[in-house]
Amino acid sequence: MLSKVKKLLYATLLLVLIACSKQETATRTPNPPSVSVTTAQSISMEVREESIGSLEGIMDPTIAAEVAGRVLKVLIRQGQHVKKGQEIALLDPVNHQLQRREALSEVARLEALLENQRRLVERNTRLVERNFISQIVLDDVKTQEIALRRQLEGARSRLATIEHNQSKTRIFSPVEGKVESQIVVEGDYVKVGDPLLQIISNQFLRAHLPFPESTAAYIKPGLEVRLSTPTSDAVIISRIRELKPAVGTNNRAIEALAYVENQSGWHAGASINGVVVLGIRENVVVVPELSVVLRPAGQVIYAVNETQVEQRVVQTGLNQDGMIEIIEGVQAGERIVLDGAAFLTDGAKITIQNEVLTQANL
């Protein structure tokens, strides 16, 4: 009886071991991974250099006092838009008004003296003609008349200077733009040359674009450059106007300058992206970046052969807009793995989930 029980236990244990073995076999043979595939393309590709630089305002004057005086009124505030010729500040004109009144009095006095001297010259001229006085007396009064004329000219010049300075107590914007900073307030006393306001105009901007010094032989004035900035959706076409003569001591870069005019949404101080096209290469084979993975053999792609992949070592070139140039290893029109390439090995079985049509926009 005991022998029969043992045999039954052995049979049960054997069945359990067989079931576990089948489960382990099923676990060790997973389904092939699902991947998406695409096709290598042959396109025309730009040979280009890209740079991230900054925008500088060409017209960003700091308005300074041209005459001394107390600030009576500031007519604009920081951030306000101003037009060219708009009055923006007013200085106390009282001193200039008093000086003008004094200069007017001096001019009137000299005009009266000159008129009297002119009549004296006419009278003495008639007396000389009648031999009542000598020519020396006539010459003396004529000299005095000339001196008075010169004094009157000087007084009128001083009056014009005072009136010109008085006009400078009314300060006008030299450009159209926005007030970047207000330096003075009502009641401040300013001397000649003291800053009052700074105005930034975004109508004329200069783009500073640094390029590696190794490109100095290719980046030349006159080359077309595509410019874009984060503050605007517009992409504009400009040209490199000039290159700075010295290589930057901090970054070892050459700096190209391009100009932007009358672009809405472009701001001085903003960053800018510049793309210079150096040439066009025809019939370039490209694949998406995701298709190229790094293995001990180097950079590889996985070419699709029905339900199996073949590992190809490739030589890559340009990398632009998510696409990589394949110099050697893949031909245009070949199907390659896109998503899932990083998990494959040579000869691996795959399940194709979908086929992706990539568009190279280069």
C-alpha contacts under 8 A as a table, 3 or more apart, distances in Angstrom:
res1	aa1	res2	aa2	distance
1	M	4	K	5.28
1	M	5	V	6.63
2	L	5	V	5.19
2	L	6	K	6.37
3	S	6	K	5.16
3	S	7	K	6.26
4	K	7	K	5.10
4	K	8	L	6.25
5	V	8	L	5.04
5	V	9	L	6.25
6	K	9	L	5.10
6	K	10	Y	6.17
7	K	10	Y	5.11
7	K	11	A	6.19
8	L	11	A	5.13
8	L	12	T	6.26
9	L	12	T	5.11
9	L	13	L	6.16
10	Y	13	L	5.14
10	Y	14	L	6.13
11	A	14	L	5.10
11	A	15	L	6.32
12	T	15	L	5.19
12	T	16	V	6.36
13	L	16	V	5.10
13	L	17	L	6.24
14	L	17	L	5.14
14	L	18	I	6.21
15	L	18	I	5.13
15	L	19	A	6.24
16	V	19	A	5.16
16	V	20	C	6.26
17	L	20	C	5.17
17	L	21	S	6.12
18	I	21	S	5.09
18	I	22	K	6.32
19	A	22	K	5.23
19	A	23	Q	6.29
20	C	23	Q	5.03
20	C	24	E	6.11
21	S	24	E	5.12
21	S	25	T	6.15
22	K	25	T	5.02
22	K	26	A	6.20
23	Q	26	A	5.08
23	Q	27	T	6.21
24	E	27	T	4.97
24	E	28	R	6.21
25	T	28	R	5.20
25	T	29	T	6.59
26	A	29	T	5.51
26	A	30	P	7.38
27	T	30	P	6.39
32	P	349	K	5.54
32	P	350	I	4.89
32	P	351	T	5.84
33	P	340	G	7.98
33	P	349	K	7.43
33	P	350	I	5.24
33	P	351	T	5.81
34	S	340	G	7.43
34	S	350	I	6.01
34	S	351	T	4.54
34	S	352	I	5.65
34	S	353	Q	5.59
35	V	337	V	6.76
35	V	338	L	7.11
35	V	339	D	5.63
35	V	340	G	5.20
35	V	341	A	7.59
35	V	350	I	6.83
35	V	351	T	6.22
35	V	352	I	5.20
35	V	353	Q	5.51
35	V	354	N	7.32
36	S	337	V	6.05
36	S	338	L	5.43
36	S	339	D	5.25
36	S	340	G	7.12
36	S	352	I	5.77
36	S	353	Q	5.45
36	S	354	N	4.97
36	S	355	E	5.55
36	S	356	V	6.74
37	V	304	V	7.84
37	V	335	R	6.53
37	V	336	I	5.49
37	V	337	V	4.35
37	V	338	L	4.95
37	V	339	D	7.16
37	V	352	I	7.05
37	V	354	N	6.62
37	V	355	E	4.82
37	V	356	V	5.99
38	T	335	R	5.61
38	T	336	I	5.55
38	T	337	V	6.33
38	T	338	L	6.07
38	T	355	E	5.66
38	T	356	V	5.01
38	T	357	L	6.00
38	T	358	T	6.99
39	T	287	V	7.49
39	T	332	A	7.49
39	T	333	G	5.55
39	T	334	E	5.52
39	T	335	R	4.50
39	T	336	I	5.99
39	T	356	V	7.97
39	T	357	L	7.17
39	T	358	T	7.73
40	A	285	V	6.56
40	A	286	V	5.89
40	A	287	V	5.18
40	A	330	V	7.55
40	A	331	Q	6.92
40	A	332	A	4.90
40	A	333	G	5.22
40	A	334	E	5.61
40	A	335	R	6.57
40	A	336	I	7.15
41	Q	284	V	7.88
41	Q	285	V	5.45
41	Q	286	V	5.44
41	Q	287	V	6.67
41	Q	332	A	5.01
41	Q	333	G	6.13
42	S	283	N	5.16
42	S	284	V	5.13
42	S	285	V	4.42
42	S	286	V	6.36
42	S	332	A	5.56
43	I	282	E	6.51
43	I	283	N	5.11
43	I	284	V	5.23
43	I	285	V	6.54
43	I	286	V	7.40
43	I	360	A	7.71
44	S	280	I	6.69
44	S	281	R	5.59
44	S	282	E	4.38
44	S	283	N	5.61
44	S	284	V	6.00
44	S	362	L	7.42
45	M	280	I	5.75
45	M	281	R	5.21
45	M	282	E	6.50
45	M	284	V	6.59
45	M	362	L	5.74
46	E	277	V	6.42
46	E	278	L	7.48
46	E	279	G	5.92
46	E	280	I	4.57
46	E	281	R	6.22
46	E	362	L	6.62
47	V	277	V	5.96
47	V	278	L	5.44
47	V	279	G	5.07
47	V	280	I	5.77
47	V	281	R	6.94
48	R	275	V	6.62
48	R	276	V	5.43
48	R	277	V	4.34
48	R	278	L	5.26
48	R	279	G	7.04
49	E	211	F	7.83
49	E	275	V	5.78
49	E	276	V	5.27
49	E	277	V	6.65
49	E	278	L	7.41
50	E	211	F	7.76
50	E	273	N	7.22
50	E	274	G	5.67
50	E	275	V	4.50
50	E	276	V	6.40
51	S	209	L	5.88
51	S	210	P	6.12
51	S	211	F	6.18
51	S	273	N	5.77
51	S	274	G	5.18
51	S	275	V	6.53
52	I	209	L	6.30
52	I	210	P	7.15
52	I	271	S	6.91
52	I	272	I	5.63
52	I	273	N	4.55
52	I	274	G	6.31
53	G	207	A	7.01
53	G	208	H	5.40
53	G	209	L	4.61
53	G	210	P	6.33
53	G	271	S	5.68
53	G	272	I	5.16
53	G	273	N	6.33
53	G	274	G	7.60
54	S	207	A	5.87
54	S	208	H	5.43
54	S	209	L	7.01
54	S	269	G	6.17
54	S	270	A	5.74
54	S	271	S	4.32
54	S	272	I	5.23
55	L	205	L	6.32
55	L	206	R	5.66
55	L	207	A	4.63
55	L	208	H	6.32
55	L	267	H	7.15
55	L	268	A	5.12
55	L	269	G	5.10
55	L	270	A	5.50
55	L	271	S	6.22
55	L	272	I	6.51
56	E	205	L	5.55
56	E	206	R	5.06
56	E	207	A	6.31
56	E	208	H	7.52
56	E	268	A	4.93
56	E	269	G	5.70
57	G	60	D	5.91
57	G	200	I	6.94
57	G	201	S	6.60
57	G	202	N	6.23
57	G	204	F	6.44
57	G	205	L	4.70
57	G	206	R	6.33
57	G	267	H	7.91
57	G	268	A	4.94
57	G	269	G	7.50
58	I	201	S	7.81
58	I	204	F	5.86
58	I	205	L	5.51
58	I	206	R	6.43
59	M	175	V	7.55
59	M	200	I	6.62
59	M	201	S	5.58
59	M	202	N	7.67
59	M	204	F	6.70
59	M	205	L	7.89
60	D	198	Q	6.97
60	D	199	I	5.51
60	D	200	I	4.38
60	D	201	S	5.82
61	P	198	Q	5.94
61	P	199	I	5.78
61	P	200	I	7.00
62	T	195	P	6.46
62	T	196	L	7.35
62	T	197	L	5.82
62	T	198	Q	4.22
62	T	199	I	6.44
63	I	173	S	7.94
63	I	195	P	5.83
63	I	196	L	5.59
63	I	197	L	5.17
63	I	198	Q	5.86
63	I	199	I	7.61
64	A	192	V	7.59
64	A	193	G	5.28
64	A	194	D	5.27
64	A	195	P	4.05
64	A	196	L	5.26
64	A	197	L	7.18
65	A	68	A	6.85
65	A	190	V	6.87
65	A	191	K	6.69
65	A	192	V	5.25
65	A	193	G	5.18
65	A	194	D	5.48
65	A	195	P	6.38
65	A	196	L	6.72
66	E	165	N	7.91
66	E	168	K	6.50
66	E	191	K	7.95
66	E	192	V	5.04
66	E	193	G	6.02
67	V	165	N	6.58
67	V	168	K	6.68
67	V	169	T	7.01
67	V	191	K	6.57
67	V	192	V	4.94
67	V	193	G	7.87
68	A	189	Y	7.58
68	A	190	V	5.60
68	A	191	K	4.32
68	A	192	V	5.20
69	G	91	L	5.91
69	G	92	D	5.84
69	G	93	P	7.70
69	G	169	T	7.94
69	G	189	Y	5.72
69	G	190	V	5.66
69	G	191	K	6.70
70	R	91	L	5.59
70	R	92	D	5.40
70	R	186	E	7.96
70	R	187	G	6.01
70	R	188	D	5.70
70	R	189	Y	4.21
70	R	190	V	6.16
71	V	74	V	7.45
71	V	89	A	7.70
71	V	90	L	6.23
71	V	91	L	4.51
71	V	92	D	6.20
71	V	184	V	7.88
71	V	185	V	7.00
71	V	186	E	5.14
71	V	187	G	5.21
71	V	188	D	5.41
71	V	189	Y	6.14
71	V	190	V	7.29
72	L	89	A	7.81
72	L	90	L	5.53
72	L	91	L	5.09
72	L	92	D	5.57
72	L	186	E	5.44
72	L	187	G	6.21
73	K	89	A	5.69
73	K	90	L	5.18
73	K	91	L	7.00
73	K	185	V	7.49
73	K	186	E	5.25
74	V	77	R	7.65
74	V	88	I	6.22
74	V	89	A	4.39
74	V	90	L	6.47
74	V	185	V	6.51
74	V	186	E	6.38
75	L	87	E	7.23
75	L	88	I	4.89
75	L	89	A	5.34
75	L	90	L	7.83
76	I	80	Q	6.53
76	I	88	I	5.71
76	I	89	A	7.51
76	I	179	V	7.89
77	R	80	Q	5.64
77	R	179	V	6.85
77	R	182	Q	6.67
78	Q	178	K	7.77
78	Q	179	V	5.00
78	Q	180	E	5.92
78	Q	181	S	5.45
78	Q	182	Q	5.77
79	G	178	K	5.70
79	G	179	V	4.95
79	G	180	E	6.06
79	G	181	S	7.70
80	Q	178	K	5.46
80	Q	179	V	5.56
81	H	176	E	7.66
81	H	177	G	5.70
81	H	178	K	4.32
81	H	179	V	6.56
82	V	86	Q	6.58
82	V	173	S	7.30
82	V	176	E	5.66
82	V	177	G	5.58
82	V	178	K	5.92
82	V	179	V	7.41
83	K	86	Q	5.48
83	K	173	S	6.98
83	K	175	V	6.64
83	K	176	E	4.35
83	K	177	G	6.64
84	K	172	F	7.74
84	K	173	S	5.37
84	K	174	P	5.45
84	K	175	V	4.44
84	K	176	E	4.55
84	K	177	G	7.98
85	G	172	F	5.31
85	G	173	S	5.10
85	G	174	P	6.01
85	G	175	V	7.25
86	Q	172	F	5.30
86	Q	173	S	5.47
87	E	170	R	6.93
87	E	171	I	5.77
87	E	172	F	4.27
87	E	173	S	6.43
88	I	170	R	7.95
88	I	171	I	5.82
88	I	172	F	5.45
88	I	173	S	6.40
89	A	170	R	6.28
89	A	171	I	5.17
89	A	172	F	7.18
90	L	169	T	5.70
90	L	170	R	4.79
90	L	171	I	6.09
91	L	169	T	4.65
91	L	170	R	6.41
91	L	171	I	7.99
92	D	95	N	7.65
92	D	169	T	6.68
93	P	96	H	5.39
93	P	97	Q	6.12
93	P	166	Q	6.24
93	P	169	T	6.05
94	V	97	Q	5.00
94	V	98	L	6.26
95	N	98	L	5.23
95	N	99	Q	6.21
96	H	99	Q	4.97
96	H	100	R	5.99
96	H	162	I	6.42
96	H	163	E	7.50
96	H	165	N	7.25
96	H	166	Q	5.39
97	Q	100	R	5.04
97	Q	101	R	6.24
97	Q	166	Q	7.16
98	L	101	R	5.07
98	L	102	E	6.28
99	Q	102	E	5.08
99	Q	103	A	6.13
99	Q	162	I	6.78
100	R	103	A	4.99
100	R	104	L	6.07
100	R	159	L	6.15
100	R	162	I	5.89
100	R	163	E	6.58
101	R	104	L	5.09
101	R	105	S	6.33
102	E	105	S	5.16
102	E	106	E	6.38
103	A	106	E	5.08
103	A	107	V	6.22
103	A	155	A	6.74
103	A	156	R	7.74
103	A	158	R	6.95
103	A	159	L	5.31
104	L	107	V	5.10
104	L	108	A	6.19
104	L	159	L	6.76
105	S	108	A	5.11
105	S	109	R	6.16
106	E	109	R	5.08
106	E	110	L	6.24
106	E	155	A	6.65
107	V	110	L	5.26
107	V	111	E	6.09
107	V	152	L	6.15
107	V	155	A	5.63
107	V	156	R	6.29
108	A	111	E	5.06
108	A	112	A	6.25
109	R	112	A	5.24
109	R	113	L	6.32
110	L	113	L	4.98
110	L	114	L	5.94
110	L	148	L	6.76
110	L	151	Q	7.24
110	L	152	L	5.65
111	E	114	L	5.06
111	E	115	E	6.11
111	E	152	L	6.75
112	A	115	E	5.15
112	A	116	N	6.26
113	L	116	N	5.15
113	L	117	Q	6.09
113	L	148	L	7.31
114	L	117	Q	4.95
114	L	118	R	6.02
114	L	145	E	6.28
114	L	148	L	5.76
114	L	149	R	6.66
115	E	118	R	5.08
115	E	119	R	6.44
116	N	119	R	5.29
116	N	120	L	6.31
117	Q	120	L	4.90
117	Q	121	V	6.21
117	Q	141	V	7.20
117	Q	144	Q	7.42
117	Q	145	E	5.64
118	R	121	V	5.15
118	R	122	E	6.40
118	R	145	E	6.49
119	R	122	E	5.08
119	R	123	R	6.18
120	L	123	R	5.10
120	L	124	N	6.09
120	L	141	V	7.25
121	V	124	N	5.18
121	V	125	T	5.99
121	V	138	L	6.72
121	V	141	V	6.03
121	V	142	K	6.12
121	V	145	E	7.85
122	E	125	T	5.09
122	E	126	R	6.53
123	R	126	R	5.35
123	R	127	L	6.41
124	N	127	L	4.87
124	N	128	V	6.08
124	N	133	I	7.54
124	N	137	V	7.79
124	N	138	L	5.80
125	T	128	V	5.18
125	T	129	E	6.33
125	T	138	L	6.52
126	R	129	E	5.06
126	R	130	R	6.47
127	L	130	R	5.10
127	L	131	N	6.11
127	L	132	F	5.17
127	L	133	I	5.95
128	V	131	N	4.76
128	V	132	F	5.84
128	V	133	I	5.31
128	V	134	S	6.16
128	V	135	Q	6.34
128	V	138	L	7.41
129	E	132	F	7.77
131	N	134	S	6.90
133	I	137	V	6.96
134	S	137	V	5.74
134	S	138	L	7.06
135	Q	138	L	5.11
135	Q	139	D	6.23
136	I	139	D	5.10
136	I	140	D	6.24
137	V	140	D	5.14
137	V	141	V	6.51
138	L	141	V	5.38
138	L	142	K	6.23
139	D	142	K	5.08
139	D	143	T	6.18
140	D	143	T	5.16
140	D	144	Q	6.37
141	V	144	Q	4.98
141	V	145	E	6.21
142	K	145	E	4.97
142	K	146	I	6.34
143	T	146	I	5.12
143	T	147	A	6.24
144	Q	147	A	5.05
144	Q	148	L	6.20
145	E	148	L	5.14
145	E	149	R	6.25
146	I	149	R	5.06
146	I	150	R	6.34
147	A	150	R	5.16
147	A	151	Q	6.22
148	L	151	Q	4.96
148	L	152	L	6.07
149	R	152	L	5.06
149	R	153	E	6.25
150	R	153	E	5.03
150	R	154	G	6.29
151	Q	154	G	5.08
151	Q	155	A	6.17
152	L	155	A	5.02
152	L	156	R	6.13
153	E	156	R	5.15
153	E	157	S	6.21
154	G	157	S	5.04
154	G	158	R	6.24
155	A	158	R	5.09
155	A	159	L	6.20
156	R	159	L	4.94
156	R	160	A	6.16
157	S	160	A	5.01
157	S	161	T	6.19
158	R	161	T	5.03
158	R	162	I	6.20
159	L	162	I	5.12
159	L	163	E	6.15
160	A	163	E	5.08
160	A	164	H	6.02
161	T	164	H	5.00
161	T	165	N	6.13
162	I	165	N	5.08
162	I	166	Q	6.03
163	E	166	Q	4.91
163	E	167	S	6.26
164	H	167	S	5.18
164	H	168	K	6.67
165	N	168	K	5.10
165	N	169	T	7.06
166	Q	169	T	5.51
166	Q	170	R	7.89
167	S	170	R	5.87
168	K	171	I	6.13
173	S	176	E	7.25
175	V	199	I	7.83
175	V	201	S	6.94
176	E	201	S	6.03
177	G	199	I	6.16
177	G	200	I	5.36
177	G	201	S	4.12
177	G	202	N	6.69
177	G	203	Q	7.92
178	K	199	I	5.52
178	K	200	I	5.39
178	K	201	S	6.46
179	V	182	Q	7.21
179	V	197	L	7.19
179	V	198	Q	5.95
179	V	199	I	4.44
179	V	200	I	6.27
180	E	197	L	7.67
180	E	198	Q	5.42
180	E	199	I	5.32
180	E	200	I	5.95
181	S	197	L	5.79
181	S	198	Q	5.28
181	S	199	I	7.27
182	Q	185	V	7.75
182	Q	196	L	6.55
182	Q	197	L	4.72
182	Q	198	Q	6.71
183	I	195	P	6.77
183	I	196	L	5.11
183	I	197	L	5.48
183	I	198	Q	7.95
184	V	188	D	6.41
184	V	195	P	7.89
184	V	196	L	5.40
184	V	197	L	7.30
185	V	188	D	6.00
190	V	194	D	5.88
191	K	194	D	5.58
200	I	268	A	7.76
201	S	204	F	7.02
202	N	205	L	6.19
202	N	262	N	7.32
202	N	263	Q	7.86
202	N	266	W	6.79
202	N	267	H	5.73
202	N	268	A	6.19
203	Q	260	V	7.88
203	Q	261	E	5.47
203	Q	262	N	4.51
203	Q	263	Q	6.79
204	F	259	Y	7.31
204	F	260	V	5.95
204	F	261	E	4.69
204	F	262	N	6.44
205	L	259	Y	5.79
205	L	260	V	5.04
205	L	261	E	6.33
205	L	268	A	6.68
206	R	257	L	6.65
206	R	258	A	5.81
206	R	259	Y	4.56
206	R	260	V	6.17
207	A	256	A	7.98
207	A	257	L	5.56
207	A	258	A	5.08
207	A	259	Y	5.91
207	A	260	V	7.32
207	A	272	I	7.26
208	H	255	E	6.38
208	H	256	A	6.00
208	H	257	L	5.12
208	H	258	A	6.98
209	L	255	E	5.43
209	L	256	A	5.09
209	L	257	L	6.35
209	L	273	N	7.96
209	L	274	G	6.81
210	P	253	A	5.66
210	P	254	I	5.56
210	P	255	E	4.32
210	P	256	A	6.26
211	F	215	T	6.80
211	F	216	A	7.95
211	F	253	A	5.34
211	F	254	I	5.36
211	F	255	E	6.22
211	F	256	A	7.52
212	P	215	T	5.70
212	P	216	A	7.43
212	P	252	R	6.93
212	P	253	A	4.73
212	P	254	I	6.31
213	E	216	A	5.35
213	E	247	V	7.20
213	E	252	R	6.24
213	E	253	A	4.93
213	E	254	I	5.57
214	S	217	A	7.33
215	T	218	Y	5.35
215	T	219	I	6.08
216	A	219	I	5.50
216	A	220	K	7.74
216	A	254	I	6.89
217	A	220	K	7.62
218	Y	278	L	7.37
219	I	223	L	7.33
220	K	223	L	6.09
220	K	240	I	7.21
220	K	242	E	7.72
220	K	243	L	7.49
221	P	239	R	7.43
221	P	240	I	4.90
221	P	241	R	5.31
221	P	242	E	5.14
221	P	243	L	6.81
222	G	239	R	5.50
222	G	240	I	5.21
222	G	241	R	6.17
222	G	242	E	7.97
223	L	239	R	5.47
223	L	240	I	5.57
223	L	276	V	7.06
223	L	277	V	7.80
224	E	237	I	6.91
224	E	238	S	5.94
224	E	239	R	4.45
224	E	240	I	6.55
224	E	276	V	6.18
224	E	277	V	6.91
225	V	237	I	5.92
225	V	238	S	5.36
225	V	239	R	5.34
225	V	240	I	6.68
225	V	274	G	6.17
225	V	275	V	5.38
225	V	276	V	4.59
225	V	277	V	6.97
226	R	235	V	6.67
226	R	236	I	5.86
226	R	237	I	4.80
226	R	238	S	6.37
226	R	273	N	7.98
226	R	274	G	5.51
226	R	275	V	5.05
226	R	276	V	6.60
227	L	235	V	5.67
227	L	236	I	5.38
227	L	237	I	6.31
227	L	238	S	7.17
227	L	272	I	6.78
227	L	273	N	5.66
227	L	274	G	4.68
227	L	275	V	6.68
228	S	232	S	7.41
228	S	233	D	7.47
228	S	234	A	6.54
228	S	235	V	4.91
228	S	236	I	6.73
228	S	272	I	5.77
228	S	273	N	5.29
228	S	274	G	6.74
229	T	232	S	5.79
229	T	233	D	7.46
229	T	234	A	7.89
229	T	235	V	7.95
229	T	266	W	7.13
229	T	270	A	7.20
229	T	271	S	6.16
229	T	272	I	4.60
229	T	273	N	6.18
230	P	233	D	7.28
230	P	270	A	7.76
230	P	271	S	7.16
230	P	272	I	7.32
231	T	265	G	5.94
231	T	266	W	6.19
231	T	267	H	7.43
231	T	270	A	7.59
232	S	264	S	7.76
232	S	265	G	5.27
232	S	266	W	6.32
238	S	258	A	6.66
238	S	259	Y	6.90
238	S	260	V	7.29
239	R	258	A	5.92
239	R	259	Y	7.64
240	I	243	L	7.75
240	I	256	A	6.36
240	I	257	L	5.72
240	I	258	A	4.76
240	I	259	Y	7.91
241	R	256	A	7.60
241	R	257	L	5.72
241	R	258	A	5.29
241	R	259	Y	7.37
242	E	256	A	6.07
242	E	257	L	5.45
242	E	258	A	7.33
243	L	254	I	7.26
243	L	255	E	5.82
243	L	256	A	4.55
243	L	257	L	6.08
244	K	247	V	7.65
244	K	254	I	6.83
244	K	255	E	5.58
244	K	256	A	6.49
244	K	257	L	7.70
245	P	254	I	7.98
246	A	254	I	7.04
247	V	252	R	5.65
247	V	253	A	5.44
247	V	254	I	4.98
247	V	255	E	7.52
248	G	251	N	5.56
248	G	252	R	4.79
248	G	253	A	5.19
248	G	254	I	6.36
248	G	255	E	7.74
249	T	252	R	5.60
249	T	253	A	7.97
260	V	263	Q	7.01
263	Q	266	W	5.82
266	W	270	A	7.69
267	H	270	A	5.74
277	V	280	I	7.91
281	R	284	V	6.75
284	V	325	E	6.62
284	V	326	I	7.60
284	V	327	I	7.96
285	V	325	E	5.75
285	V	326	I	5.50
285	V	327	I	7.16
285	V	330	V	7.80
285	V	331	Q	6.88
285	V	332	A	5.78
286	V	323	M	6.07
286	V	324	I	5.29
286	V	325	E	4.43
286	V	326	I	5.60
286	V	332	A	7.89
287	V	291	S	6.73
287	V	292	V	7.98
287	V	323	M	5.56
287	V	324	I	5.51
287	V	325	E	6.74
287	V	326	I	7.18
288	P	291	S	5.60
288	P	292	V	7.49
288	P	322	G	5.99
288	P	323	M	4.53
288	P	324	I	6.12
288	P	338	L	7.37
288	P	358	T	7.69
289	E	292	V	5.70
289	E	322	G	5.61
289	E	323	M	5.44
289	E	324	I	5.87
290	L	293	V	7.26
290	L	338	L	5.86
290	L	339	D	6.62
290	L	341	A	7.42
291	S	301	I	5.87
291	S	302	Y	7.57
291	S	336	I	7.23
291	S	337	V	6.02
291	S	338	L	4.72
291	S	339	D	7.15
291	S	341	A	6.11
292	V	299	Q	6.36
292	V	300	V	5.67
292	V	301	I	5.11
292	V	341	A	7.65
293	V	299	Q	5.66
293	V	300	V	5.55
293	V	301	I	6.47
293	V	341	A	6.98
293	V	342	A	6.00
294	L	297	A	7.93
294	L	298	G	5.71
294	L	299	Q	4.62
294	L	300	V	6.24
295	R	298	G	5.14
295	R	299	Q	6.09
295	R	300	V	6.73
297	A	300	V	7.72
297	A	313	V	7.00
298	G	313	V	6.50
298	G	314	V	7.83
299	Q	313	V	5.84
299	Q	314	V	5.86
299	Q	315	Q	7.26
300	V	311	Q	6.48
300	V	312	R	5.27
300	V	313	V	4.33
300	V	314	V	5.43
301	I	311	Q	5.97
301	I	312	R	5.37
301	I	313	V	6.68
301	I	314	V	7.02
301	I	336	I	7.04
301	I	337	V	7.34
301	I	341	A	7.41
302	Y	309	V	5.65
302	Y	310	E	5.34
302	Y	311	Q	4.67
302	Y	312	R	6.08
302	Y	336	I	5.61
302	Y	337	V	5.63
302	Y	341	A	6.77
302	Y	344	L	7.91
302	Y	346	D	7.62
303	A	309	V	5.44
303	A	310	E	5.11
303	A	311	Q	6.47
303	A	312	R	7.02
303	A	334	E	7.14
303	A	335	R	5.93
303	A	336	I	4.34
303	A	337	V	6.45
304	V	307	T	7.13
304	V	308	Q	6.11
304	V	309	V	4.66
304	V	310	E	6.53
304	V	334	E	7.99
304	V	335	R	5.56
304	V	336	I	5.30
304	V	337	V	6.60
305	N	308	Q	5.23
305	N	309	V	5.69
305	N	310	E	7.20
306	E	309	V	7.91
307	T	349	K	5.72
307	T	350	I	5.32
307	T	351	T	6.41
307	T	352	I	7.54
308	Q	347	G	5.93
308	Q	348	A	5.69
308	Q	349	K	4.49
308	Q	350	I	5.77
309	V	345	T	7.98
309	V	346	D	6.38
309	V	347	G	5.17
309	V	348	A	5.72
309	V	349	K	6.65
309	V	350	I	7.31
310	E	346	D	5.34
310	E	347	G	5.45
310	E	348	A	7.81
311	Q	345	T	7.00
311	Q	346	D	4.79
311	Q	347	G	7.23
312	R	329	G	6.18
312	R	330	V	7.70
313	V	329	G	6.16
314	V	326	I	6.69
314	V	327	I	7.36
314	V	328	E	5.50
314	V	329	G	4.53
314	V	330	V	7.13
315	Q	326	I	5.95
315	Q	327	I	5.35
315	Q	328	E	5.09
315	Q	329	G	6.69
316	T	324	I	6.74
316	T	325	E	5.52
316	T	326	I	4.64
316	T	327	I	5.50
316	T	328	E	7.30
317	G	324	I	6.73
317	G	325	E	4.90
317	G	326	I	6.17
317	G	327	I	6.30
318	L	324	I	5.89
318	L	325	E	5.19
319	N	322	G	6.98
319	N	323	M	5.81
319	N	324	I	4.51
319	N	325	E	6.36
320	Q	323	M	5.43
320	Q	324	I	6.54
320	Q	362	L	7.21
321	D	360	A	7.98
321	D	361	N	7.40
321	D	362	L	6.98
323	M	360	A	6.92
326	I	329	G	7.04
326	I	330	V	6.74
327	I	330	V	7.97
330	V	334	E	7.05
331	Q	334	E	5.96
337	V	340	G	7.02
337	V	341	A	5.70
338	L	341	A	6.03
339	D	342	A	7.93
340	G	343	F	5.68
340	G	344	L	7.11
341	A	344	L	5.51
344	L	348	A	6.33
345	T	348	A	5.57
352	I	355	E	7.54
